[in-house]
Structure formats: C-alpha cells, structure tokens
Amino acid sequence: MAWNEPGGGKNNNDKDPWGNNNRGNQGPPDLDEAVKQLMDKLNGMFGGKKPSGPNGGGNESSGLGPIIAVAVIGLAIFLGYNAFYQIDEQNRGVVLTLGKYSSTKGPGLQVIAPLFQTLEVVNVTEVRNATLKELMLTQDENVVEVAMEVQYRVVDPVAFSLRVEAPEQSLAHAAESALRHEVGSTDMDPILTSGRTLLAANIRDRLQTYMTDYETGIEIDKINIKEAAAPQQVKAAFDDVQSAKLDKERYMNEAEAYANTVVPEARGKAQRMLEEANAYKEQVIAQAEGEADRFTKLHKEYRKAPRVTRERLYLDSISKVYGNASKVMVDVEGGNNMMYLPLDKIMDNNKRARIDEADSGSVDIDSITNRVVEELRQRQASRREGR
C-alpha cells in the first residue's frame, strides 16, 4: 500500500522517502523541507555534518579524503610519464610552450612541462619518397605520361613543423607544378629518349626553389624520372611513329656510309683522269713543239740541199715502213717473185711481243710458241705457192 494511504499507522513513517515523521498521514510533504533534507544528505556525503534528529545524530566523516589522494597520485604519475621524452639520434624535438615555439631538443633524455608544453618529434635523417604520375602536354603539343619519384629530407624541423600546415602535401603540389612547367617547355622526343637526365635536373632545381620560398624546411635530394611514355590509348600509333623514325635514321646512316665510300672513290678517279688529261696535254704539246722544231730545221736543210734531203726523207720513210714488216718480197726480173722470210726479224718481233706481255703482267709461252709455228707454216705455204 502507498505510504500516504490512510490507516498506514506506524509503518507509514517508514515508507516516507523524505523522512517526514511528524506530519503523519496528512497530505504530501512540504517541498522546502524536502530540498533541505536533500542538501543535508549531500553535505554528509562530502564531509559535512548531519543535523541532529530522530533518525540522525552526531558527525560522520566521509570517504572524500582517500579519493582526493588517489586523484593526486594519478595526476602525479600522468605528469611524470608525459614530462620525460627519449629522442633518438636521427630525430629532433620541437618544443611549444602554450602553442608558441620555445626551443629545439637534440638527441637524449629531455624533460618538458606537460600541462604547458608539447613536444613534436621530427626525423631529420630519413630520406623520404613522394611519387607522382600525370599526363603532361609537351612543347610540341604531344601528350606524354610521366611517372616521377621525389627523394627529400627534412633539414629544418622548426620550419617543417610550424611554417607550413601540410608540408608534404605542399611538396606534392609543388612537384606537380615543376613537372608541368619543365615538360611543357620541352619537346616530346628528348623526354622519351636521352633528355630525361636534364629534365630531372631542371625539375629538382625548380622544386627546391619552391620549397625554399615556401619555408617548408625540406631539401630535395634527387628526382627520378621512372617512366615517360605515350598514353595507352595511342601507344600503338606512337610505336609506329617511333619505328618509322628509327627506320629513317637507319636509312640516313646507311646512305651516309655509302656516300662516304663512293664520294672519295669518285673524287680519286676524277683526280686521276684530270692528271692523265694534263699529262696527255703536256705530251701532245711537247710532241707538237718537237715536230714543229724538227720540221723547221728540216726545212732549212731542204732549202740548202733539196735532192739529198728528199732522198734522205724517202729512205727514212721506207726504213720505218719495212722495219715493222716480217715479210720481204723479192722481185726477180724475168722470173717468179720470191718470198723472203727474215728469221731475225721474226725473232725480234716475238721478243718485243714477249716484252709487251711481260709489261702487261701476263706471259703465255704456249700461245707465243703456237703463234711462231703458225707463222712458219704460213710462210712455207706461201713459198710453195710462189714456186
């Protein structure tokens, strides 16, 4: 039954949650009295004194003291744990006091005030990597896909931690900007062939300038152009173009090699022909001058003795004509003509033929012998016919 039901009697006092024993069962409790009793209970829990009355009495000590002691010990442990830091050799510590830079800690055991100071550890020896792969437009309006790797280190931990909000993100954006600038200022062929080293050096210089201007505390060690190729969509056509260029270079090299072989040879032949022509010219001129001089001298002698000179000229001409003949026809008066074979002349002719063949570099003894035998047979047959 409810605590305020009639007929509750003595037990109703025990059911009154507000401890109101004097009012009996006459209506609800007074609100002010209920608040006062609640405050008294709270004071008792936190070390206060309860008022004397039928249900309470005297002073009661609460358990707040041990709780405060435990809290103080826990706070001390927390502060002690966060006050000491061990910084490795490759790291540096940036100390902020109430959010403002105060000092930089080196390697070793360091102490800070945890409630007022914070420590940010930065690695200053590790070589970090950042990769980038983008489609770029070259100076000659071709599209290439470039994959780049940036290797960098942190040389200023204070600038790296405080000057820029996101230094590594700034590095990525600056690397993309430097790459686009250099690729846009270069033709496609050097990027794909032998110009990657120069391209990487230019990108590194430009990117380092950006990092210095931004005060990021980052130093660029190296730029690696890992890949530079045409986009996959046009790779087949691009390979055909590159193959055609290689064929063009090969044909040009072959033509140049052939020209280097033929041109000097042709120039040598032309020079030899010029020399031969000049020599022939000099020979003809010398012979003509000699003939003219001989004729002039002969004319003078002819005017002095025409008959003797005329016979002398006749004999010289006959000697020159018969000197090369190997047959002599003897005219016998009143009889048959006789063929005379001068063997000495035949031998001289054969000797001159052997000398000429030796000069030409080929001497055939069998052919010479056959020729002599054939000549003898013909002369014998001619002699028989003459008889």
Secondary structure, DSSP 8 states (H G I E B T S, - for coil): --TTSTT-TTHHHHH-TT---SSTTSSS--HHHHHHHHHHHHHHHTT-----SSS--S----SHHHHHHHHHHHHHHHHHHHHEEEE-TTEEEEEEETTEEEEEE-SEEEE--TTTEEEEEEESS--EEEEEEEEEE-TTS-EEEEEEEEEEEES-HHIIIII-SSHHHHHHHHHHHHHHHHHHTS-HHHHHTT-HHHHHHHHHHHHHHHHHHHT--EEEEEEEEEEEE--GGGHHHHHHHHHHHHHHHHHHHHHHHHHHHHHHHHHHHHHHHHHHHHHHHHHHHHHHHHHHHHHHHHHHHHHH-HHHHHHHHHHHHHHHHHHT-S-EEE--TTS--EEE--HHHHHHHHHHHHHHHHHHT---HHHHHHHHHHHHHHHHHHHHHH-
